[in-house]
Amino acid sequence: MGAGLVVIAVLVPTLALLLERAGSVRFAERHHSHHDTYVVPTGFTRALVLALVLVSVAGLVLSWVCLTDVSSTDPVIVLAFTDSFVVTGFVLWSVLCRYKVSVFGDRMVITPFLGKDVEVLYAQIERMEWVGVRRGSGMRSLDVYVGGARAARLSSIVDVSQILMSIDRFDVLPRVA
C-alpha cells in the first residue's frame, strides 16, 4: 500500500509539471484578425502545479522521517494525507486549465470548467447579470441569458471586462438606479 502512495506522490506532480510545460502556449490570445481567446492566467495554473510539487516533496520527506523513527507517526498516513491534497489539486488544476472563452465578431464560444462547449450569438443575448460576491479585485462573474435561460457563465477568473468590450451589448447589462 505504501509503494502505491509513493508512486502517486511522484507521478501526479511530474505529470502536472510536464503537462503545464507542454501547455505553456496556453495563453490569452488577443488581437487576432478573427478572434480573441481568454484563458485562466498561466501564472495561476503554474502556482497550483508548484503547490502540488511542494506538498508531494514534503509528504515524501515527512514519510521518510517517520520511517527513521524520528516520529512515531505512521508514514502511510502522512503520505496518504499529502497524496489526497496532490490528487485533489491535480483535478482542480486540470479543470481550471480547460476553461476558456473565445470571442468572435458575432458570437462567443465558452469551454466551461465541466461539460461541452457553449456557443452564444451576441444578437440573441437577452440579458446579462453580475453574480457572486465582489472579491478583493472587484471582479465578479457574469451570467449570460438566451431564450429565457442561462446559456453561460463568464467566470471572473478570466478578463470579463475585455470580453464585454468584444460582445458590445451593454444594453443588456443591468442598469444602476
C-alpha positions as CSV (number, residue, x, y, z in Angstrom):
1,M,0.0,0.0,0.0
2,G,2.8,2.4,0.8
3,A,4.5,1.9,-2.5
4,G,1.4,2.9,-4.4
5,L,1.3,6.1,-2.4
6,V,4.9,6.9,-3.3
7,V,4.1,6.3,-6.9
8,I,1.2,8.8,-6.7
9,A,3.4,11.3,-4.8
10,V,5.9,11.1,-7.7
11,L,3.8,10.6,-10.8
12,V,1.0,13.1,-10.3
13,P,3.1,16.2,-9.8
14,T,5.5,15.1,-12.5
15,L,2.6,14.7,-14.9
16,A,1.3,18.1,-14.0
17,L,4.7,19.6,-14.5
18,L,5.0,18.0,-17.9
19,L,1.5,19.0,-19.0
20,E,2.0,22.6,-17.7
21,R,5.3,22.8,-19.6
22,A,3.8,21.4,-22.8
23,G,0.8,23.7,-22.4
24,S,2.8,26.8,-21.9
25,V,1.4,28.0,-25.2
26,R,-1.9,28.2,-23.4
27,F,-2.0,31.9,-23.0
28,A,-4.6,34.6,-23.7
29,E,-4.7,35.1,-27.5
30,R,-5.7,38.7,-28.2
31,H,-5.9,40.9,-31.2
32,H,-6.2,38.3,-33.9
33,S,-8.0,39.3,-37.1
34,H,-10.9,37.0,-36.4
35,H,-11.0,36.1,-32.7
36,D,-9.6,36.6,-29.2
37,T,-9.3,33.8,-26.6
38,Y,-9.2,34.3,-22.9
39,V,-8.0,31.6,-20.5
40,V,-7.1,31.2,-16.9
41,P,-3.8,33.0,-16.3
42,T,-0.8,30.7,-16.6
43,G,0.8,32.3,-13.5
44,F,-2.1,30.9,-11.5
45,T,-2.0,27.4,-13.0
46,R,1.8,27.3,-12.6
47,A,1.4,28.2,-8.9
48,L,-1.0,25.3,-8.5
49,V,1.4,22.9,-10.0
50,L,4.2,24.2,-7.8
51,A,2.0,23.7,-4.8
52,L,1.5,20.1,-5.9
53,V,5.2,19.6,-6.2
54,L,5.9,21.2,-2.8
55,V,3.3,19.2,-0.9
56,S,4.4,16.0,-2.6
57,V,8.0,16.5,-1.7
58,A,7.0,17.4,1.8
59,G,5.0,14.3,2.1
60,L,7.8,12.1,0.9
61,V,10.3,13.8,3.3
62,L,8.0,13.6,6.2
63,S,7.2,9.9,5.5
64,W,10.9,9.2,5.3
65,V,11.4,10.9,8.7
66,C,8.6,8.7,10.1
67,L,10.3,5.6,8.7
68,T,13.6,6.6,10.5
69,D,11.7,6.5,13.9
70,V,12.2,10.2,14.5
71,S,8.4,10.4,14.8
72,S,6.0,7.7,15.9
73,T,3.5,8.7,13.2
74,D,2.7,6.0,10.6
75,P,4.4,7.1,7.3
76,V,1.5,5.7,5.3
77,I,-0.9,8.1,7.0
78,V,1.4,11.0,6.3
79,L,1.7,10.0,2.6
80,A,-2.0,9.3,2.2
81,F,-2.8,12.8,3.6
82,T,-0.4,14.6,1.3
83,D,-1.4,12.4,-1.7
84,S,-5.0,13.3,-1.2
85,F,-4.0,17.0,-1.5
86,V,-1.9,16.3,-4.6
87,V,-4.7,14.3,-6.4
88,T,-7.4,16.9,-5.5
89,G,-5.1,19.7,-6.6
90,F,-4.4,17.9,-9.9
91,V,-8.1,17.6,-10.6
92,L,-8.6,21.3,-9.8
93,W,-5.7,22.3,-12.0
94,S,-6.9,20.2,-14.9
95,V,-10.5,21.6,-14.6
96,L,-9.1,25.2,-14.5
97,C,-6.9,24.7,-17.5
98,R,-9.9,23.6,-19.5
99,Y,-11.8,26.8,-19.1
100,K,-11.6,29.4,-22.0
101,V,-13.7,32.0,-23.7
102,S,-13.2,32.7,-27.4
103,V,-14.9,35.8,-28.8
104,F,-15.5,36.3,-32.5
105,G,-17.2,39.1,-34.4
106,D,-20.8,37.9,-33.9
107,R,-20.5,35.1,-31.3
108,M,-18.5,33.6,-28.4
109,V,-17.7,30.1,-27.6
110,I,-17.2,29.2,-23.9
111,T,-15.5,26.0,-22.9
112,P,-16.8,25.6,-19.3
113,F,-14.9,24.0,-16.4
114,L,-17.1,20.9,-16.9
115,G,-19.3,20.0,-19.8
116,K,-19.4,20.7,-23.5
117,D,-18.7,23.9,-25.3
118,V,-21.4,26.6,-25.4
119,E,-21.8,28.9,-28.4
120,V,-23.7,32.2,-27.8
121,L,-24.6,34.6,-30.6
122,Y,-24.4,38.2,-29.4
123,A,-27.6,39.2,-31.1
124,Q,-29.5,36.5,-29.1
125,I,-28.4,37.7,-25.7
126,E,-31.5,38.8,-23.7
127,R,-29.7,39.9,-20.5
128,M,-26.5,39.6,-18.5
129,E,-26.3,39.6,-14.7
130,W,-23.4,40.0,-12.4
131,V,-23.2,37.1,-9.9
132,G,-21.2,36.2,-6.9
133,V,-19.6,38.1,-4.2
134,R,-17.3,41.0,-5.2
135,R,-13.9,39.8,-4.4
136,G,-10.8,41.8,-3.5
137,S,-10.1,42.5,-7.2
138,G,-13.6,43.9,-7.6
139,M,-14.4,41.4,-10.3
140,R,-17.5,39.2,-10.4
141,S,-18.7,36.6,-12.7
142,L,-21.3,37.3,-15.4
143,D,-24.3,35.2,-16.4
144,V,-25.4,35.4,-20.0
145,Y,-29.1,34.6,-20.7
146,V,-30.5,33.5,-24.1
147,G,-34.1,32.2,-24.6
148,G,-35.1,32.9,-21.0
149,A,-32.4,30.6,-19.5
150,R,-28.8,31.0,-18.5
151,A,-26.7,30.0,-21.5
152,A,-23.3,30.5,-19.9
153,R,-21.3,32.0,-17.1
154,L,-18.3,34.1,-17.7
155,S,-16.1,33.3,-14.8
156,S,-14.2,36.2,-13.1
157,I,-11.0,34.2,-13.4
158,V,-10.7,35.5,-17.0
159,D,-10.8,39.1,-18.2
160,V,-14.5,39.7,-18.2
161,S,-14.2,43.4,-19.0
162,Q,-12.3,42.7,-22.2
163,I,-14.9,40.0,-23.2
164,L,-17.7,42.6,-22.6
165,M,-15.9,45.0,-25.0
166,S,-16.0,42.3,-27.7
167,I,-19.6,41.5,-27.0
168,D,-20.6,45.2,-27.3
169,R,-24.1,44.6,-25.9
170,F,-24.1,47.0,-22.9
171,D,-27.8,47.4,-23.5
172,V,-28.4,44.0,-21.8
173,L,-26.4,44.7,-18.7
174,P,-28.4,45.7,-15.6
175,R,-28.9,49.4,-15.0
176,V,-27.8,51.0,-11.8
177,A,-30.6,53.2,-10.4
